């Protein structure tokens, strides 16, 4: 993986972790998620003025991507309601690269080196191992764990869809800008039906989250979508999930969570996988 792509995806991982911490700290998770999703729109509209137009052939990918992102966001919130997301969310983040890799190799003709397979497995193992070192009931809470697995399937689905869609579009940032706008419209419409008043409360009480979280989230995934066009999708997906390392660091140093040996081991395993991705030729 080229150095530019590698470090760009690491930056995206750090930004991804930062907005997840912001959502985690919100009292109303629907307001927080609405702030992130709708907060994409100003940056998406701005991007349309600075990046080339997309190929119309990518519109099926935009529709499929909007469905996949909405599913991910919905099951993410369901995981919050069913259990401690910091316990079960690593399952979703760790499973996604494995699904993407399996589908890419089995059905999409992607070829990887042995060291790249090892790197993906290490990153996934390091992330999933976080659930094994937590003391709460993340794994024993079956509904929450199932919700996390479904979330992981949606992550894998939108990663594959967006990677191929961005390639067809010819302009990855423009592709994601339109996807963000469509996703925001779908989310706002859904909230109007199932959670009336959420968007109004977001506009009144979550302006900073909308600006800061929305910008961090949009920039993070715009980088990832661009990276999908520069390197194999399974490698980018796996590296992006190192966001869990940044989330653990933010948890320890910002949220003052306890640092224990299990977290250190999980972090080392994940970073070892990331190093292998960088060193693989």
Helices and strands as residue ranges (DSSP letters): H 3-24, H 29-50, G 56-58, H 59-82, H 85-107, H 114-128, H 130-133, H 142-169, H 172-194, H 198-205, H 207-228, H 233-240, H 243-253, H 261-279
